[in-house]
Amino acid sequence: MKVQKAAVVGAGTMGAGIAQVLSASGIEVLLKDINQEFVDRGIANIKRMYDSRVKKGTLTQTEADYLFANVKGTTEYNGFEDVDLVIEAALETMQIKRQVFQELDRLCPPHAILASNTSALSISEIAACTKRPEKVLGMHFFNPAQFMKLVEVIPGVKTSRQTTDTALQLCRDLHKVPVRVEECPGFLVNRLLFPYLNEALYVLAEGNATPEEIDRAAVEFGLPMGPLTLFDMTGIDVCAHVTEYLYGEYGARFHPSPVLKLMIEKKFFGQKSEKGFFVHQKGTIPAKGAKQELNPELPALLEQARKDFAPPKNVKPFDAYRLILPMFNEALYAIQEQVAEANDVDIAMQWGCGLSRGLVSLAEEKGLDWCLNELEAQQAIHGERFRPAWILRKLVRGGIHDFKALTNEPVAAR
Ligand SMILES: NC(=O)c1ccc[n+]([C@@H]2O[C@H](COP(=O)([O-])OP(=O)(O)OC[C@H]3O[C@@H](n4cnc5c(N)ncnc54)[C@H](O)[C@@H]3O)[C@@H](O)[C@H]2O)c1
């Protein structure tokens, strides 16, 4: 099916960005929110996105006007009776998603695909409240949706192959980079990112490296910013919520660092509260690579964390692999669970996290036997957070050092 008319439910940060992307590919888009003020704000944001493209010279004014005219704001479901696709980007609660999907199921034509941009909720559960679960799936765009290339396409238990293929093709038509991810907590990118973020906080609590050293190591390794800067930008409260959720789902590998709880108690949420790991001025975003001022209350907080958690005494000198290995190991868990293909892990981490080199291919360069030895050594010191995925042992025992060698073979039994 070729998508010619679409709707986006929720005209906030993500909804406006997604509607702009659809409209820029010549698709007619209805943008719905609960009141006119929110619709107008969303439409004004889309106008700004087009204006900035004209300013940059990537569109002429005539082209921008023509494409912008594809978007129509609405507070009602009028016009939904002939859409081919709806992408829901309303608030992140199951109650709201269920209510929206029940309405969409009732009002949209039988052939329409209903997608959710949820970051974490169960696609299968959302689909189950409709009479067309085979036509429901996740399309997880990243923020800002108009710039970020990656879209995680997530089928639920009942999603048909045809629905998934249509969504994957649509993403390509939108000039995005889609990866198919089987439904699991955190999907792919967040599932891999959080062990890395959490490990940075363990290093801090140990006093094994300063915040600047931690961030610098990550940037030198190939990430666009350090983990502590990312915490501050994303919101430490949001990150704490996600970490607790993933810990609840996956257990010991995601055991939250004690630093996180203390940061929340002190209301150090990052940029939004003007204090996180660094100090921030309201409304300003630090320039890339600019020196940041440390939160002066951080040393006392870390002292407290050390008392609460008694770090291991024999830790190895800090380097970037202390942070990257938990991310790589989680990628292997995802691969062995058939959540994603090895090649797609690299694509997702490049386009979703800005990692300048593929994660899996990087580990292959270092040697899978080296990765296994290092994980085992860190597991002996730090425990379950570093327990190697069994597929790594299997590959090393089998003398296989290249995931591409497995391309036409199942990585684990399906
Ligand atoms: N912000 C991000 O970085 C990000 C990234 C990826 C995915 N997401 C997910 O995208 C979704 C939207 O996030 P956001 O950051 O754009 O939120 P937001 O708060 O900026 O926007 C949500 C909008 O949905 C509207 N809304 C609420 N209930 C509605 C309903 N019943 N019908 C129509 N509109 C309704 C709200 O009025 C609001 O304008 C969430 O599920 C979120 O988890 C967010």
The ligand as an SDF file (V2000), in Angstrom:
LIG
                    3D

 44 48  0  0  0  0  0  0  0  0999 V2000
    9.9790   13.8610   23.2540 N   0  0  0  0  0  0  0  0  0  0  0  0
   10.7700   12.8640   22.9020 C   0  0  0  0  0  0  0  0  0  0  0  0
   12.0070   12.9710   22.9580 O   0  0  0  0  0  0  0  0  0  0  0  0
   10.1750   11.5890   22.3730 C   0  0  0  0  0  0  0  0  0  0  0  0
   10.9650   10.7720   21.5480 C   0  0  0  0  0  0  0  0  0  0  0  0
   10.3940    9.6080   21.0090 C   0  0  0  0  0  0  0  0  0  0  0  0
    9.0840    9.2660   21.3350 C   0  0  0  0  0  0  0  0  0  0  0  0
    8.3470   10.0850   22.1810 N   0  0  0  0  0  0  0  0  0  0  0  0
    6.9720    9.6890   22.4560 C   0  0  0  0  0  0  0  0  0  0  0  0
    6.1200   10.4520   21.6140 O   0  0  0  0  0  0  0  0  0  0  0  0
    4.8810   10.7110   22.2740 C   0  0  0  0  0  0  0  0  0  0  0  0
    4.6560   12.2130   22.3260 C   0  0  0  0  0  0  0  0  0  0  0  0
    5.7270   12.8250   23.0260 O   0  0  0  0  0  0  0  0  0  0  0  0
    5.9860   14.4030   22.9340 P   0  0  0  0  0  0  0  0  0  0  0  0
    7.3240   14.6320   23.5350 O   0  0  0  0  0  0  0  0  0  0  0  0
    5.6940   14.8920   21.5820 O   0  0  0  0  0  0  0  0  0  0  0  0
    4.8650   14.9460   23.9460 O   0  0  0  0  0  0  0  0  0  0  0  0
    4.2480   16.4200   24.0330 P   0  0  0  0  0  0  0  0  0  0  0  0
    3.7990   16.5700   25.4330 O   0  0  0  0  0  0  0  0  0  0  0  0
    5.1810   17.4190   23.4400 O   0  0  0  0  0  0  0  0  0  0  0  0
    2.9760   16.3230   23.0520 O   0  0  0  0  0  0  0  0  0  0  0  0
    1.8940   15.4850   23.2910 C   0  0  0  0  0  0  0  0  0  0  0  0
    0.6680   16.1350   22.6850 C   0  0  0  0  0  0  0  0  0  0  0  0
   -0.3880   15.1670   22.6750 O   0  0  0  0  0  0  0  0  0  0  0  0
   -1.5750   15.8680   22.9480 C   0  0  0  0  0  0  0  0  0  0  0  0
   -2.5980   14.9160   23.3700 N   0  0  0  0  0  0  0  0  0  0  0  0
   -2.7920   14.3480   24.5830 C   0  0  0  0  0  0  0  0  0  0  0  0
   -3.8840   13.5310   24.5450 N   0  0  0  0  0  0  0  0  0  0  0  0
   -4.3870   13.5900   23.2930 C   0  0  0  0  0  0  0  0  0  0  0  0
   -5.4860   12.9870   22.6430 C   0  0  0  0  0  0  0  0  0  0  0  0
   -6.3050   12.1670   23.3010 N   0  0  0  0  0  0  0  0  0  0  0  0
   -5.6900   13.2810   21.3490 N   0  0  0  0  0  0  0  0  0  0  0  0
   -4.8690   14.1230   20.6890 C   0  0  0  0  0  0  0  0  0  0  0  0
   -3.8180   14.7250   21.2470 N   0  0  0  0  0  0  0  0  0  0  0  0
   -3.5700   14.4560   22.5410 C   0  0  0  0  0  0  0  0  0  0  0  0
   -1.1820   16.8810   23.9960 C   0  0  0  0  0  0  0  0  0  0  0  0
   -2.1410   17.9190   24.0930 O   0  0  0  0  0  0  0  0  0  0  0  0
    0.1730   17.3460   23.4660 C   0  0  0  0  0  0  0  0  0  0  0  0
    0.0440   18.4560   22.6050 O   0  0  0  0  0  0  0  0  0  0  0  0
    4.9760   10.0360   23.6460 C   0  0  0  0  0  0  0  0  0  0  0  0
    4.4150    8.7480   23.5650 O   0  0  0  0  0  0  0  0  0  0  0  0
    6.4920    9.9590   23.8690 C   0  0  0  0  0  0  0  0  0  0  0  0
    6.8620    8.9230   24.7450 O   0  0  0  0  0  0  0  0  0  0  0  0
    8.8520   11.2430   22.6850 C   0  0  0  0  0  0  0  0  0  0  0  0
  1  2  1  0
  2  3  2  0
  2  4  1  0
  4  5  1  0
  4 44  2  0
  5  6  2  0
  6  7  1  0
  7  8  2  0
  8  9  1  0
  8 44  1  0
  9 10  1  0
  9 42  1  0
 10 11  1  0
 11 12  1  0
 11 40  1  0
 12 13  1  0
 13 14  1  0
 14 15  2  0
 14 16  1  0
 14 17  1  0
 17 18  1  0
 18 19  2  0
 18 20  1  0
 18 21  1  0
 21 22  1  0
 22 23  1  0
 23 24  1  0
 23 38  1  0
 24 25  1  0
 25 26  1  0
 25 36  1  0
 26 27  1  0
 26 35  1  0
 27 28  2  0
 28 29  1  0
 29 30  1  0
 29 35  2  0
 30 31  1  0
 30 32  2  0
 32 33  1  0
 33 34  2  0
 34 35  1  0
 36 37  1  0
 36 38  1  0
 38 39  1  0
 40 41  1  0
 40 42  1  0
 42 43  1  0
M  CHG  2   8   1  16  -1
M  END
$$$$
